[in-house]
């Protein structure tokens, strides 16, 4: 058996325990809880369930605009990743509602699969933006795995992110690119994004920001949820086509990112992905 590379995973979060607990459980199972690094934005933040043996960093919370906050967070994460390369071979960085998986058809764990990748600075998983179909899916039961309750995803260039580093480098805001490096969309990696997994969760989050946000959400809905609810879902063939398209097409305004000619395809999530118990 080939020796596995030493892999770390980083995220930064604030007031996000629902996703953060699942993030800790998933990556802890895949690469070892001792290799998990969580930056908590605020000294008031509680350590998430299951993270006792993870590496926790608490920073004072500073109010910023969204753009400034994004740059601040990615700067902190990139700095930590650079330091971690002193003892790790690979560093994964992503938001707490994002889960990098390897296709079960490979019969390999995430650590096994990443350990075999050579001659890359970074790789991306194909982005699947998972959302609630309001026509046929109920409010999320928080005690059960999300993938057993949701069947649809939007094929999204926004979530085809460069989340895996194989050498020190700096991420752009939101992990959408790596400065000075091309992106490589791997054949068997997927990045599952769950930010729109439940409309009621979005409404509750909006309520903390004020009634105008709730009214806006109720009036216009959520983009991912709207598309998943309204559009017919395609099969796995479209996932393969989207991967090829995102490799070829790039927006003129962002040549270092994948594109899909603004095509919005909704697909059924392959049932085999449920094995991850996310």
C-alpha positions as CSV (number, residue, x, y, z in Angstrom):
1,X,0.0,0.0,0.0
2,X,1.3,3.4,-1.0
3,X,2.1,5.8,1.8
4,X,-0.5,8.5,2.3
5,X,0.4,12.2,2.2
6,X,0.0,14.3,5.3
7,X,-3.1,16.4,4.7
8,X,-4.6,19.3,6.6
9,X,-8.0,21.1,6.2
10,X,-8.8,24.7,7.2
11,X,-11.9,26.7,7.5
12,X,-13.0,29.9,9.2
13,X,-16.4,30.5,10.6
14,X,-18.7,32.7,12.7
15,X,-22.1,31.7,14.2
16,X,-22.3,28.7,11.9
17,X,-22.4,25.6,14.2
18,X,-24.9,23.6,12.1
19,X,-22.5,23.3,9.1
20,X,-19.3,23.5,11.1
21,X,-20.1,20.4,13.2
22,X,-20.7,18.5,10.0
23,X,-17.5,19.9,8.5
24,X,-15.5,18.7,11.5
25,X,-17.1,15.3,11.4
26,X,-16.6,14.8,7.6
27,X,-13.0,16.0,7.4
28,X,-12.1,14.5,10.7
29,X,-13.2,11.1,9.4
30,X,-11.3,11.6,6.1
31,X,-7.9,12.9,7.3
32,X,-7.9,12.7,11.1
33,X,-9.4,15.2,13.6
34,X,-5.9,16.2,14.7
35,X,-5.3,17.6,11.2
36,X,-8.3,19.9,11.2
37,X,-7.7,23.7,11.7
38,X,-10.7,26.0,12.6
39,X,-10.3,29.7,12.8
40,X,-13.2,31.1,14.8
41,X,-14.1,34.7,14.0
42,X,-14.8,36.0,17.5
43,X,-13.5,35.2,20.9
44,X,-17.1,34.6,21.9
45,X,-17.5,31.7,19.6
46,X,-18.1,28.2,21.0
47,X,-15.9,25.3,20.0
48,X,-18.2,23.1,17.8
49,X,-19.3,19.6,18.8
50,X,-16.7,16.9,18.0
51,X,-13.8,19.4,17.7
52,X,-12.1,19.0,21.0
53,X,-9.1,17.4,19.4
54,X,-9.0,19.7,16.5
55,X,-6.8,22.8,16.3
56,X,-8.8,25.9,17.2
57,X,-7.7,29.5,16.7
58,X,-10.0,32.3,18.0
59,X,-9.6,35.8,16.6
60,X,-11.3,39.0,17.8
61,X,-14.3,39.8,15.5
62,X,-14.0,43.0,13.5
63,X,-17.0,44.5,11.7
64,X,-16.2,44.9,8.0
65,X,-17.9,45.3,4.6
66,X,-18.5,42.0,2.8
67,X,-15.6,42.6,0.4
68,X,-13.2,43.6,3.1
69,X,-14.2,40.7,5.2
70,X,-13.7,38.2,2.4
71,X,-10.2,39.5,1.8
72,X,-9.4,39.5,5.6
73,X,-10.6,35.9,6.0
74,X,-8.8,34.5,2.9
75,X,-5.6,36.3,4.0
76,X,-5.7,34.6,7.5
77,X,-6.4,31.2,5.9
78,X,-3.7,31.6,3.3
79,X,-1.2,32.6,6.0
80,X,-2.1,29.6,8.1
81,X,-1.8,27.3,5.0
82,X,1.7,28.6,4.2
83,X,2.8,27.8,7.8
84,X,1.2,24.3,7.7
85,X,3.2,23.4,4.6
86,X,6.2,23.2,7.0
87,X,4.7,19.8,8.2
88,X,2.0,18.9,5.7
89,X,2.1,17.8,2.1
90,X,-1.4,18.9,1.1
91,X,-3.7,21.6,2.5
92,X,-7.5,21.8,1.8
93,X,-9.2,25.1,2.4
94,X,-12.9,25.7,2.1
95,X,-16.0,27.2,3.8
96,X,-17.8,25.3,6.5
97,X,-20.7,24.5,4.2
98,X,-18.4,22.9,1.6
99,X,-17.4,19.3,1.4
100,X,-14.7,18.0,-1.0
101,X,-15.6,14.4,-2.0
102,X,-14.0,11.8,-4.2
103,X,-16.3,9.7,-6.5
104,X,-17.1,6.4,-4.7
105,X,-16.6,4.7,-8.0
106,X,-12.8,5.1,-7.5
107,X,-13.0,2.9,-4.4
108,X,-10.5,5.3,-2.7
109,X,-10.7,7.5,0.3
110,X,-10.1,11.2,-0.1
111,X,-6.7,10.9,1.5
112,X,-5.7,8.0,-0.9
113,X,-6.9,9.9,-3.9
114,X,-5.2,13.2,-3.2
115,X,-2.0,11.4,-2.3
116,X,-1.7,10.1,-5.8
117,X,-2.0,13.5,-7.6
118,X,1.3,14.7,-8.9
119,X,2.8,17.9,-10.5
120,X,0.0,20.2,-9.5
121,X,-0.1,23.5,-7.5
122,X,-3.9,23.2,-7.0
123,X,-6.9,21.1,-8.0
124,X,-10.6,21.7,-8.0
125,X,-13.6,19.5,-7.6
126,X,-16.6,20.1,-9.9
127,X,-19.0,22.4,-8.0
128,X,-22.5,21.0,-7.1
129,X,-24.6,23.7,-5.5
130,X,-27.2,21.7,-3.6
131,X,-30.6,23.3,-2.9
132,X,-34.1,22.5,-1.8
133,X,-36.7,21.7,-4.4
134,X,-39.7,23.5,-3.0
135,X,-42.1,21.3,-5.1
136,X,-41.2,18.0,-3.5
137,X,-38.7,18.3,-0.7
138,X,-39.6,19.1,2.9
139,X,-37.8,21.3,5.4
140,X,-34.5,19.8,6.4
141,X,-34.5,17.4,9.4
142,X,-31.3,18.5,11.2
143,X,-30.9,15.1,12.9
144,X,-30.5,13.3,9.6
145,X,-27.8,13.5,6.8
146,X,-28.5,16.2,4.3
147,X,-27.7,14.1,1.3
148,X,-30.5,11.7,2.2
149,X,-33.0,14.6,2.1
150,X,-31.9,16.4,-1.1
151,X,-31.8,15.1,-4.6
152,X,-30.9,18.1,-6.8
153,X,-28.0,20.4,-7.4
154,X,-27.2,23.3,-9.7
155,X,-24.0,22.8,-11.7
156,X,-22.1,25.9,-10.6
157,X,-18.9,27.4,-11.8
158,X,-19.0,29.5,-8.6
159,X,-18.3,26.4,-6.5
160,X,-15.7,24.8,-8.8
161,X,-13.1,26.2,-6.4
162,X,-9.4,25.7,-6.1
163,X,-9.7,24.3,-2.6
164,X,-6.7,21.9,-2.7
165,X,-3.1,23.1,-2.5
166,X,-0.1,20.9,-3.1
167,X,2.5,23.7,-2.4
168,X,2.4,27.1,-0.7
169,X,0.3,29.6,-2.6
170,X,-2.3,32.3,-1.9
171,X,-6.0,31.8,-2.4
172,X,-8.2,34.5,-3.9
173,X,-11.3,35.6,-1.9
174,X,-13.7,32.7,-1.3
175,X,-11.1,30.1,-2.6
176,X,-12.3,30.8,-6.1
177,X,-8.7,30.9,-7.5
178,X,-5.1,30.6,-6.6
179,X,-2.8,33.5,-7.4
180,X,-0.3,32.7,-10.1
181,X,-1.6,29.2,-10.7
182,X,-3.9,27.6,-13.3
183,X,-7.0,25.7,-12.1
184,X,-7.3,21.9,-12.8
185,X,-10.7,20.3,-12.5
186,X,-10.2,16.7,-11.4
187,X,-12.1,13.9,-13.0
188,X,-13.2,12.4,-9.8
189,X,-13.5,15.2,-7.3
190,X,-16.6,17.2,-6.4
191,X,-17.2,20.2,-4.1
192,X,-20.6,20.0,-2.5
193,X,-22.0,23.3,-1.4
194,X,-24.9,23.3,1.0
195,X,-25.5,27.0,1.6
196,X,-29.0,26.8,-0.1
197,X,-29.9,23.4,1.3
198,X,-33.0,24.7,3.1
199,X,-35.2,27.7,2.6
200,X,-36.2,28.0,6.2
201,X,-32.6,28.1,7.3
202,X,-32.0,31.0,4.9
203,X,-35.0,32.8,6.2
204,X,-33.8,32.4,9.8
205,X,-30.4,33.7,8.9
206,X,-31.9,36.6,7.0
207,X,-34.0,37.5,10.1
208,X,-30.9,38.1,12.1
209,X,-30.0,40.8,9.6
210,X,-33.4,42.6,9.7
211,X,-36.9,42.4,8.3
212,X,-35.9,43.9,4.9
213,X,-33.7,40.8,4.3
214,X,-36.5,38.5,5.1
215,X,-39.0,40.3,2.9
216,X,-36.5,40.3,0.0
217,X,-35.9,36.6,0.4
218,X,-39.6,35.8,0.6
219,X,-40.3,38.0,-2.5
220,X,-37.5,36.9,-4.7
221,X,-36.4,33.6,-3.3
222,X,-32.9,32.2,-3.4
223,X,-31.3,31.9,-6.9
224,X,-30.2,28.2,-6.4
225,X,-33.5,27.1,-4.9
226,X,-35.5,29.0,-7.6
227,X,-33.6,27.2,-10.4
228,X,-33.7,23.8,-8.8
229,X,-37.5,24.2,-8.1
230,X,-38.4,25.4,-11.6
231,X,-36.0,23.6,-14.0
232,X,-36.1,20.0,-15.1
233,X,-33.3,17.9,-13.7
234,X,-30.8,16.1,-16.0
235,X,-28.9,12.9,-15.4
236,X,-25.2,12.3,-14.7
237,X,-24.3,12.7,-18.4
238,X,-24.7,16.5,-17.9
239,X,-22.3,16.4,-15.0
240,X,-19.6,15.0,-17.3
241,X,-20.4,17.5,-20.0
242,X,-20.2,20.4,-17.5
243,X,-16.8,19.3,-16.4
244,X,-15.5,19.5,-19.9
245,X,-17.1,22.8,-20.5
246,X,-15.7,24.3,-17.4
247,X,-12.2,23.2,-18.4
248,X,-12.5,24.8,-21.8
249,X,-14.5,28.0,-21.3
250,X,-13.3,30.9,-19.2
251,X,-14.9,34.3,-18.5
252,X,-13.1,37.2,-20.2
253,X,-13.2,39.1,-17.0
254,X,-11.7,36.2,-15.0
255,X,-9.5,34.1,-17.2
256,X,-8.2,32.2,-14.2
257,X,-11.7,30.8,-13.4
258,X,-13.9,28.2,-15.1
259,X,-16.9,29.1,-17.2
260,X,-20.0,27.5,-18.6
261,X,-21.3,30.2,-21.1
262,X,-23.9,31.2,-18.5
263,X,-25.7,27.9,-18.9
264,X,-27.7,26.8,-15.8
265,X,-28.2,23.0,-15.6
266,X,-29.9,21.3,-12.7
267,X,-28.9,17.7,-12.2
268,X,-29.9,14.8,-9.9
269,X,-27.2,14.1,-7.4
270,X,-25.8,10.6,-8.0
271,X,-27.3,8.4,-5.3
272,X,-23.9,6.8,-4.5
273,X,-22.8,10.2,-2.9
274,X,-25.1,9.4,0.0
275,X,-22.5,7.1,1.4
276,X,-20.6,10.1,2.8
277,X,-23.3,10.6,5.4
278,X,-23.0,14.4,5.2
